[in-house]
Amino acid sequence: MRIDIITIFPEMFEGPFGHSIIKRAQNKGLVEIHLHQLRDFTSDKHRKVDDYAFSGGAGMVMMIEPVAKAIEHLTAQRKYDEIIYTSPDGELLDQPMANRLSTYGNLLILCGHYKGIDERIREHFITKEISIGNYVLSGGELAAAVIVDSVVRLIPGVLGNEESALSDSFQDNLVSPPVYTRPREFRGWKVPDILLSGNEKLIKEWKHEQAVKRTRERRPGMDV
Ligand code: SAH
């Protein structure tokens, strides 16, 4: 998979993409992530990419021209399965959406800033708008990093067997059961006996029951 990201803060991705599973996925050649500085696409001599909103009001708006040029520069080179804009009013990111995105070959993500981007970009270029939750961030970079993380870990070969995404929360419409590691007892707090019993069948049943119980308690809207 190839992911292109248009942003005015490419450095913000160094942390999230430079470690752990995403880094490993890139090293293994399973994903290529390319960051593009939006300011490289402006004809303004001060590399300005924002301007006042028509009709006034507080806050600046990302200008149409540099964004259009950046998107066209990339779409001239390859076809994208989705051209994504990170936006608080977009479709809420969830596991089924991450699953779907992980099957694609080329994704382009545009990170907004200020009061957002000129609406005409959304109308004419964007094919999908994604929100990571009902709250407002200062920019789309953290949202893009969350989207990329949730998607890349699902690409076949990225996670090892023990980390398999199939046993994670939401994959089967259930949240995960509780997990424990050594020691068996800490300050008198014990690991449930069943997990130490060695009885695979009972352990599997227990995990399923716990997952169902947790899902009902914590995500009552989810269908179990
Ligand atoms: N005025 C806008 C918010 C702009 S926030 C509004 O009220 O809807 C600046 C940028 O941060 C947005 O353009 C978007 O790219 C990003 N952003 C903010 N919150 C987000 C969220 N919950 N999910 C995804 N992107 C978000």
Residues whose N, C-alpha, C, O or C-beta is under 5 A from the ligand:
A	BS01	SAH	T86 S87 P88 C111 G112 H113 Y114 K115 G116 I117 I130 S131 I132 G133 Y135 V136 L137 S138 G139 G140 A143
